[in-house]
């Protein structure tokens, strides 16, 4: 379960998503981000900077991203 801190109630959902994803990724190296050229918009830029080997940006190619996710 995710417990939101009081400061999180004042943030946008995408910022909370980015923060929590980053926190979980620090604890679990299996977490990888597949992104469609939206790192700034979906708050995964910090993840990209600190875990570049676990961040895959497919550009504007969402269909290809699904293929990558499927393996």
N, CA, C and O of each residue as an XYZ file, in Angstrom:
284
protein
N       0.837     -1.168      0.000
C       0.000      0.000      0.000
C       0.886      1.236      0.000
O       1.950      1.255      0.619
N       0.442      2.248     -0.690
C       1.173      3.505     -0.769
C       0.525      4.510      0.168
O      -0.667      4.799      0.063
N       1.310      5.029      1.067
C       0.812      6.058      1.978
C       1.246      7.422      1.468
O       2.440      7.695      1.348
N       0.285      8.270      1.170
C       0.591      9.607      0.702
C       0.899     10.512      1.888
O       0.165     10.542      2.876
N       1.981     11.236      1.770
C       2.320     12.195      2.813
C       1.491     13.457      2.596
O       0.995     13.680      1.491
N       1.331     14.283      3.620
C       0.552     15.518      3.449
C       1.044     16.383      2.294
O       0.239     17.007      1.602
N       2.353     16.426      2.078
C       2.876     17.260      0.990
C       2.455     16.732     -0.375
O       2.392     17.497     -1.337
N       2.166     15.439     -0.473
C       1.752     14.864     -1.748
C       0.347     15.295     -2.150
O       0.005     15.263     -3.333
N      -0.446     15.685     -1.210
C      -1.806     16.107     -1.524
C      -1.825     17.423     -2.298
O      -2.842     17.788     -2.889
N      -0.714     18.122     -2.293
C      -0.631     19.406     -2.978
C       0.082     19.302     -4.319
O       0.304     20.320     -4.975
N       0.440     18.105     -4.735
C       1.178     17.913     -5.979
C       0.277     17.326     -7.057
O      -0.793     16.784     -6.782
N       0.748     17.454     -8.286
C       0.033     16.844     -9.393
C       0.293     15.343     -9.381
O       1.348     14.891     -8.936
N      -0.662     14.582     -9.869
C      -0.557     13.124     -9.858
C       0.686     12.645    -10.600
O       1.348     11.709    -10.150
N       1.012     13.267    -11.723
C       2.180     12.826    -12.485
C       3.470     13.025    -11.701
O       4.411     12.247    -11.863
N       3.534     14.049    -10.857
C       4.722     14.261    -10.031
C       4.827     13.199     -8.942
O       5.921     12.720     -8.642
N       3.709     12.838     -8.360
C       3.684     11.774     -7.352
C       4.095     10.455     -7.994
O       4.872      9.692     -7.421
N       3.569     10.193     -9.188
C       3.927      8.980     -9.940
C       5.439      8.910    -10.134
O       6.052      7.878     -9.860
N       6.039      9.996    -10.603
C       7.475     10.018    -10.839
C       8.279      9.791     -9.574
O       9.261      9.049     -9.583
N       7.870     10.424     -8.489
C       8.573     10.275     -7.211
C       8.485      8.843     -6.681
O       9.490      8.267     -6.265
N       7.285      8.275     -6.699
C       7.110      6.920     -6.176
C       7.809      5.890     -7.052
O       8.394      4.936     -6.540
N       7.753      6.070     -8.357
C       8.448      5.166     -9.269
C       9.942      5.180     -8.982
O      10.583      4.129     -8.947
N      10.493      6.361     -8.778
C      11.906      6.504     -8.467
C      12.252      5.820     -7.144
O      13.257      5.114     -7.057
N      11.427      6.023     -6.117
C      11.681      5.405     -4.813
C      11.645      3.879     -4.895
O      12.492      3.202     -4.311
N      10.670      3.345     -5.615
C      10.594      1.888     -5.774
C      11.777      1.368     -6.584
O      12.296      0.290     -6.293
N      12.209      2.114     -7.590
C      13.322      1.685     -8.437
C      14.634      1.627     -7.669
O      15.505      0.821     -7.994
N      14.786      2.470     -6.655
C      15.993      2.422     -5.834
C      16.071      1.101     -5.075
O      17.163      0.624     -4.768
N      14.923      0.514     -4.775
C      14.869     -0.719     -3.992
C      14.796     -1.973     -4.857
O      15.100     -3.070     -4.389
N      14.397     -1.814     -6.111
C      14.182     -2.979     -6.976
C      14.749     -2.706     -8.364
O      14.167     -1.959     -9.151
N      15.887     -3.319     -8.650
C      16.556     -3.066     -9.928
C      15.831     -3.680    -11.120
O      16.239     -3.464    -12.262
N      14.776     -4.431    -10.882
C      13.997     -4.993    -11.992
C      13.059     -3.967    -12.622
O      12.515     -4.208    -13.699
N      12.867     -2.836    -11.970
C      11.955     -1.816    -12.494
C      12.626     -1.078    -13.646
O      13.731     -0.552    -13.516
N      11.927     -1.057    -14.774
C      12.393     -0.406    -15.994
C      11.282      0.516    -16.478
O      10.102      0.195    -16.339
N      11.653      1.656    -17.044
C      10.665      2.578    -17.605
C      10.726      2.517    -19.123
O      11.790      2.683    -19.718
N       9.583      2.278    -19.739
C       9.427      2.415    -21.186
C       8.681      3.718    -21.399
O       7.614      3.930    -20.824
N       9.238      4.585    -22.220
C       8.690      5.927    -22.349
C       8.555      6.302    -23.813
O       9.390      5.927    -24.637
N       7.516      7.035    -24.132
C       7.264      7.475    -25.505
C       7.522      8.975    -25.631
O       6.621      9.746    -25.958
N       8.766      9.376    -25.366
C       9.197     10.763    -25.509
C       8.422     11.717    -24.596
O       8.112     12.843    -24.985
N       8.113     11.258    -23.380
C       7.321     12.067    -22.454
C       7.966     12.207    -21.072
O       7.266     12.469    -20.094
N       9.272     12.039    -20.979
C       9.937     12.044    -19.669
C       9.689     13.329    -18.883
O       9.545     13.288    -17.662
N       9.640     14.447    -19.560
C       9.373     15.705    -18.847
C       7.908     15.788    -18.423
O       7.599     16.284    -17.339
N       7.025     15.310    -19.261
C       5.585     15.413    -18.982
C       5.101     14.434    -17.925
O       4.201     14.754    -17.149
N       5.691     13.238    -17.887
C       5.195     12.243    -16.928
C       6.100     12.096    -15.707
O       5.981     11.137    -14.945
N       6.999     13.052    -15.534
C       7.869     13.129    -14.344
C       8.790     11.930    -14.176
O       9.061     11.515    -13.049
N       9.273     11.370    -15.274
C      10.240     10.279    -15.187
C      11.647     10.734    -15.576
O      12.538      9.903    -15.750
N      11.852     12.030    -15.713
C      13.163     12.556    -16.088
C      14.220     12.225    -15.032
O      15.354     11.895    -15.378
N      13.863     12.308    -13.763
C      14.799     11.969    -12.681
C      15.205     10.502    -12.784
O      16.371     10.156    -12.590
N      14.236      9.645    -13.089
C      14.522      8.227    -13.276
C      15.523      8.056    -14.417
O      16.497      7.314    -14.289
N      15.281      8.741    -15.524
C      16.153      8.652    -16.703
C      17.576      9.076    -16.367
O      18.534      8.447    -16.818
N      17.721     10.132    -15.581
C      19.040     10.649    -15.238
C      19.805      9.719    -14.302
O      21.019      9.570    -14.439
N      19.115      9.096    -13.357
C      19.799      8.261    -12.369
C      19.862      6.781    -12.722
O      20.712      6.056    -12.205
N      18.976      6.332    -13.589
C      18.984      4.933    -14.024
C      18.945      4.865    -15.552
O      18.006      4.293    -16.106
N      19.929      5.426    -16.248
C      19.862      5.475    -17.711
C      19.815      4.100    -18.373
O      19.251      3.951    -19.457
N      20.402      3.100    -17.727
C      20.389      1.749    -18.286
C      19.042      1.051    -18.094
O      18.822     -0.030    -18.641
N      18.148      1.657    -17.328
C      16.821      1.082    -17.077
C      15.718      1.979    -17.630
O      14.555      1.850    -17.247
N      16.083      2.877    -18.522
C      15.129      3.803    -19.123
C      15.207      3.650    -20.636
O      16.253      3.894    -21.237
N      14.111      3.248    -21.243
C      14.060      3.054    -22.689
C      13.066      4.048    -23.273
O      11.869      3.989    -22.992
N      13.580      4.958    -24.088
C      12.730      5.955    -24.740
C      12.569      5.538    -26.196
O      13.540      5.519    -26.952
N      11.357      5.209    -26.584
C      11.096      4.738    -27.950
C      10.703      5.873    -28.884
O      10.431      5.640    -30.061
N      10.672      7.092    -28.374
C      10.216      8.207    -29.194
C       8.710      8.114    -29.382
O       7.999      7.554    -28.548
N       8.242      8.667    -30.480
C       6.803      8.643    -30.746
C       6.496      7.342    -31.486
O       6.227      7.342    -32.687
N       6.541      6.251    -30.755
C       6.333      4.925    -31.340
C       5.692      4.017    -30.296
O       6.267      3.008    -29.887
N       4.505      4.394    -29.883
C       3.835      3.669    -28.812
C       3.592      2.201    -29.156
O       3.687      1.339    -28.283
N       3.282      1.913    -30.407
C       3.048      0.521    -30.809
C       4.318     -0.304    -30.633
O       4.253     -1.448    -30.185
N       5.463      0.259    -30.979
C       6.730     -0.441    -30.775
C       7.016     -0.638    -29.292
O       7.597     -1.648    -28.892
N       6.608      0.326    -28.484
C       6.807      0.222    -27.043
C       6.062     -0.995    -26.493
O       6.571     -1.684    -25.608
N       4.883     -1.258    -27.002
C       4.123     -2.426    -26.554
C       4.838     -3.716    -26.941
O       4.832     -4.683    -26.179
N       5.446     -3.735    -28.110
C       6.216     -4.904    -28.530
C       7.423     -5.137    -27.641
O       7.737     -6.277    -27.299
N       8.100     -4.062    -27.267
C       9.243     -4.168    -26.360
C       8.786     -4.703    -25.008
O       9.438     -5.570    -24.426
N       7.674     -4.190    -24.514
C       7.155     -4.636    -23.218
C       6.774     -6.112    -23.251
O       6.950     -6.828    -22.265
N       6.258     -6.557    -24.377
C       5.837     -7.958    -24.497
C       7.029     -8.899    -24.614
O       6.917    -10.087    -24.309
N       8.161     -8.379    -25.052
C       9.363     -9.198    -25.162
C       9.501     -9.750    -26.528
O      10.460    -10.468    -26.810
